[in-house]
Amino acid sequence: MKAVLAILKKEFIQIRRDPRMLPILFLAPVLQLLLFGFAVNLDVRDIPSVVCDQDRSPQSRAYLDAFFHSGYFTRRFDVGRTEDVDSRIDGGQAVMAVIIPRGFGERLLAGRGATAQIIADGTESQSATIGLNYAAMITSRYAQGLLAETFVRLRGSGLRPVLIEPEVRVFYNPDLKSRNFLVPGVLGMILMVMTMMLSSMGIVREKEAGTMEQLIVTPIRPGQLILGKLLPFLAIGVIDVVLVTSLAAFGFRVPFRGDVLLLGGLCLVFMLTTLGLGLFISTISRNQQQAMFTAVFFMIPMILLSNFVFPIETMPGFFRALTAIIPIKYFFTVIRGIFLKGSGWAELWDEAAAMAVFGAVILALSIVRFKKRLE
Amino acid sequence: MTSSSIEVRALSKRFGAFTAVDAVSFDVRRGDIFGFLGANGAGKSTTIRMLCGLLEPTSGTALVAGHDIRRSPEKVKRSIGYMSQKFSLYEDLTVEENIRFFGGVYNMAAPDLASRLRWVLEMAGLRGREHSLTRNLSQGWKQRLALGCAVLHEPGILFLDEPTGGVDPVSRRAFWDLINRLSEDGVTVFVTTHYLDEAESCNDIRLIHAGRIVGAGSPSALKASTIRNPILEVECGRTVEAMDLLRREPWVRDVSIFGVNLHVGVVEEAEGRRRLAARLEQAGIPLRRIDRIVPSLEDVFLRRIEDSDKEAGR
């Protein structure tokens, strides 16, 4: 026990003495959170658009009003010729274009179908897809309005319009704010990056400095050494959790509906995995540079396959199956659940169990690999 | 208890196809200063690392303080202190923090640690610098602090792997004074070095070359057993030419250059002096001085390596 305490104390002194360490540990999470809270926004609004209204009729104006009152599009440019539409999109000044051909209003009045052309810049595939969906929605709603008007005019005929009006309710995040989805995710990201990086450097730094050699000739047991090395990182992780969670809930007003203690407990369970992974990397690396690259090599696919930004549902079957072994995926379910849904133990025990298994396996593996010998 | 604190039997270490240590056997008597002498890469550090449990031997055994290094490495670790050739304390900890850290790792009780802390500070001359960062200490102080941390838990055996590399002569002398004091207190000191003057301070020496022991004994015994014929120190002109010339003479055992002089081993002193002067005069090489000298360990070392290489056909 005395040996573990000695290591713990030494680690804390070393962290305190490193002038760059404290900002990295506690400022970086806050900055990342600010970045994701303010800058990164997956909500598509105000798509810059170019309009080419060749009809200039009340009908075309009404249609365009419906378009731009939606808030999804901003009318940046009005051009007379279709060639000018191309140049705006080529030049990247507009992502969407609406072209209304001559005769649009006339055809509508005559009761014949009319067309409007919508062009989207496919290189911005996310904005384009969402923009096109909105455009289709706005157009069909406008058409529905026309239909209803027609029925009103023909009231005498005895025909009545039958319309199905969908009543949409979005649970947990009614405004579909991507901030509410992203900010709790940042907690998972920060926790993983911090604890994995710190622990992957932990053993390797001693190997590089030659102090590992001195430690190996002492009677300290590998378990004691590992415990003494990992506990400070666990403590740092806990501080980051408190920091990020309170900033998310009070600063960004991300709804927090669940149990704080449950969140804390499951963060600890998750950190078993990240600390274990870092330790494992430390045991297979010769120097800090190698450890750093190995950690990044593991982290990037984990983040891509984690449901942090890219939805798992749309991945091809193989990768969807692969996400089953990505520990942070379970953690994202946990934090989003606790934050937004107020999920409790009943909903989250299976994720907790999965994370506990990952943690136990990887920790056991790295303790076995960590030999008290020089290679 | 036997009188040996280390017993090594046919200990070998191979790294792939390379044999770093080749079946070495020796005993180290309790309380001795035991010198392991060899060039860089001869197998000194590999041997010391096996004895300290840092490396697993490929074959052979060793008992350190009565414990088998293979079967109970943890017991070995409790009875030894080790100081590596590279400074291996925490540079970002203060002197006192380093000492307290190792006290904790060795599970020392608080009162013991307090008195040993005072002892180490006193011994290493670090009183007043307890709160200096270790990285700011001079090399000599670092070395004495490392020694202090290595003997903090009062081990019976102390392993020092080239302890005085990169240290100025004054600090080296101070360091050896400490080693002598530890030895007087009954600590067995196992030290590797390639400084031949340091080896003169050892009670018992093994010469190691290419992983094998090529000489054993106290410095004086080694000299007596290796160099039976007299050695003449010759100061003359054109030393390289003179060396080549003398090597071909049947009455010359061996010739080597030491600084600006030649060391010439001859069969018999008076005869040797006469023939040497005659031969150099014949070749027109000016001769300034011939003296009979006591062979140094360096003479012994070079001779042993030469013999060993001849034997191995190199």
Interface residues (C-beta under 8 A of the other chain):
Chain A: K2 A3 L5 A6 I7 K9 K10 I13 Q14 R17 D18 A209 G210 T211 E213 Q214 L215 I216 V217 T218 P219 I220 R221 K372 R373 L374
Chain B: R49 C52 G53 L54 L55 E56 E74 K77 R78 I80 Y82 S84 K86 F87 S88 L89 Y90 E91 D92 L93 E97 R100 F101 F102 G103 G104 V105 Y106 N107 M108 C149
